[in-house]
Amino acid sequence: MVVEPQYDDARSFSQGLALVRLNDRYGYIDQQGKAAVEIRYNDARNFSEGLAPVRENDKYGYIDQTGKMVIEPQYVYASNFSQGRAVVRLDDKIWFIDRSGNKISQLYFEDANAFSEGLASVKSGQKWGYIDTSGALAIAPHFDAGSDFHEGLAAVRVGGKRGYINRTGEVVIVPQYDGAMDFSEGLALVNKGGKMNENGMVAGGRWGFIDRKGRMVIDNKFDFAWDFKDGLALVNIGGEMNPKGSVTGGVWGYINKGGRFVFKGKK
């Protein structure tokens, strides 16, 4: 089924519905291109776990896939649901709620990220830690930054360097990198020599890959690189990042987990 161009913006389908924008209002269409949820909201996001955050006037609430408002608009920020929990901002505090709109605990935070593998990174004071899906503190806040868990490990920052912890909070790969990404297919991208830019991205330095034991299995020799997917990783040598975060120029290619090019373009 092809949906004829008629919207100012349209997103990918998620759970059978696609978010569309028309005249600065948002709604949803089904896979036949028919309106499933009226285009009426000031802002909206994709459906996740059967619910989507939408904004009416200045407040966010949640609708189901019929368009019924199941959690009334009351938040100044609302994330998608992940593992039955969502991050919301209410009264200048960050809370986690369940699918009924109830706070999962009385703990609140300065900042927080979505749940991944049963844990969510949260900022309390000036440090980051992790809570479980019951809202209980699982890893005490003593990191300068904390990423999501993937394949049982999470990247954390201590001072200016990044390393990895396990689900108990134990440091299993000592912070030593200037950039550290999530594990994917058993390997993680790490950077040596780069610095965080104004967009929150690591610029400069070189990227390589480590395994779960912290061993460098593919040397830091790429100017840009992306996670492994289906056994291959996209890499770039000699390119440059523009102000919007896109990489242009240089030589592009795909490498396997042995670090060898299976395809390499010409400069």
N, C-alpha and C positions, 0 to 999 in steps of 0.2 A: 504494500500500500504506500503510495506517494502522497504526501500532504503538500498541496500547492502553496507557494509563497504568499502569505497574507499577514504575517506577524512581524513586529519590529525586532523580535529576538525569540529564539527557541532553543531549548536545551535537549540533551539526549534523554531518551525514555528511561524511566526508573520505576520499577514495579508496575509496569503497564501504562504509566501516564508520563507525559512530557510537560514541563513547565514552559509557558509561553508568555510573551509580553506584547501588549498592544496599547498604544497611547498612554504609556507610563502606568499601566495596570497589569496585574499578573493573574493568571489562571492556569488551567491544565486541560490538555486534550488527550483522547485515547488513541489507540493505534490505528483507528479508522479516520482520524483527523477530526472527530466530533468533540465538541466542548463537553468535558466531563465535570469540570468545576468552573463555575462562572469566573470570567476575567474581571476581577473587582478589587484585588488586594494591592496595597501600596508596595509590598515587597513579598517575596516568597522564595522557598527553596525546594529542591527535589524531595520526593517521598523517600522515606527510609523506615523500615519496620512498620509500614502501614500508616505512618503519620508524616505530616509536613508542617514546618513552621511558616506562618503567614503573618503579615503585619496589617492591621487595620488602624488607620490614623497613626499614632506613635507607639503602639504596643504590639508585641508579638504573642500569638497563641498557636494552637495546633489544630489542624483539620484532619479528618480521615479521608479515605479515597472517594467517599460520596460527597465530600464538601462540608460535612457536618463539623461544626466547631466542638471539639471534644475537650480542649483545655482553653479556657477563656483568655483573650488577649490581656496581658498584664505585665509582660516582660519588656525590658528595653533591648534585650538580646536573647536569642534562642537558637540553639544548634540543632542539627539533626539528631535523631535517636540512634544510639549505638549500644548494643547489648542491653536494651531495655532502659537505658538512661539517657538523659539529655542535659546539656549545660545551659543554664539560664542566668541572666543578670536581673536582679530585683533589689531595689533600694540600695544601689551601689555595692552590692555584694554578689558574688558568684555562688550559685547553688547547683546541686544535681537533683533532678526530679525523675519520678517514674512515669509510666504511661498514663497514669491517672492524674498527673500534675502534683503529686505529693512529694515533698522534700524527702530524700532518702535518709537524711540525718540532719542534725542541727549544726554540723560543721559547714562553715562558709569560707570562701577563698578570695584572694585578689585576682587570680587567673586560674584557668583550668583547661584541659583538653579532653577529648572524647575517650571513652573506654576502648581499650584494645587488649585482647587476651585477658580480660577480667580485671584489669587495672587501669587507672586514669591518673595522669600526672596533674598535680595541683600546686599552686603557689600560695604559701602561707608566710607572711612577713616578706622577707627577701629571698627565701629559699624554696626549692621545689622538692616535693615528695610524691607519694602515690597512695591512693585509696582503692579499696575493693568495691564491688558492686553493692555491698550493704551500706557503704558510706564510712566504714571504719578505716582508720589510718593503717596502711599495710607497710609502707616504707616512710620513715620519718623524713621531714623536709630538711635536707642539708646539702642539696646540690644547687649550683647556680643556674642550671637549666636541666630539663628532663624531657625526653622524647617518648613517643609511644613504644610499647613493647611489640616486637615482631620476632617470631621464632624463639621466644623465650628470653630475649635480651633487649635492653633499651639503652640508647645513647644518652649520656649525661655529661654535663660540663662542670668541671671543678677548676676555679680560677679561669685561666684562658685556654685550657686544654680539655679535650673530649675523650671519653672512654666508654665502657659498657658495664652495666650491672645486670644481675639475674633477678628473678622474681622475688627473692628474699632481700634484695638491696645490696647484696655482696658485689663488690667491684671485681669483675672477672677479667676485664681488659683495662689495664691501667690508663688513665687519661694522659694522652701524649700526642693527640692529633689536633690539627687546627680546624678540621671539619670531620664529622662522622655521621653517616646516614644509616637508615634502617637496614637490618639484615633481610636479604631476599635470596632464596634458593641457596642458603648456607654461606653466603658471602655478603660483606658490607663495604661500601665505598668509604674511603678515608682520605683526608687531605693533609698534606704537609706543606707549610709555607704560605698558606692563604690567610686572608683576614675577612672578617664580617663587614659587608658594606652597608650602606644606609637602607637597603631594601631587605636586610636580614639574610642575605645570601653570602656564601663564602666565595670570595673573588681572589684570583691569583693562586699561586702554589700549584701543586700537581696532585692528581688523584690516582689511587690504586685500590686494590681490594684485599681485605683480610678475611680469614676464616674465623670460626667461632672460638678458636683458641688464641686468636690475636696474631696468628702468623701471617706475614705478608705473602700472599700467594700470587698476586699480580702487582708488579712494581709500580710505584708512583711515577708514571710517565705520561699521563694524559692531562691536557689542559681542562677538559670537561669529560664527564662520564655519567652514565645513568645505570640504574639497577639492572641486574640480570633478570630476564624474562624468557622462559622457555629455553634456557641454556645459553642465551646470547645477551651481550650488553652493548649498547650504543656508546661510542667514544668519539672524541674529537681532539686533534692535535693542531695547535696553531690558530684556533678560532678566537673570536673576541665576543664578549657579552655586551649587548647594547643596554641603554638605561631601562628598557622594559623587561630585561632579564632573558631575552632571546639570544641564542648563540649563532653567529654568522661567520662565514669564512673558514679557513683551515681545511684540514683533511678529515673526512668522516669515515667511519667504518664500524663493523661489528666484530667483537672478539668472543671467543669461547672461554670456558673456565680455565683453560690452560694459558690464557693470555695471548693466544695466537689469533691473528686476523682471519676471519672466514670471508670477509668482504672488506675491501679498502678502496675508497674513491680516490680520484686524482685531485691534486691541488688546483 
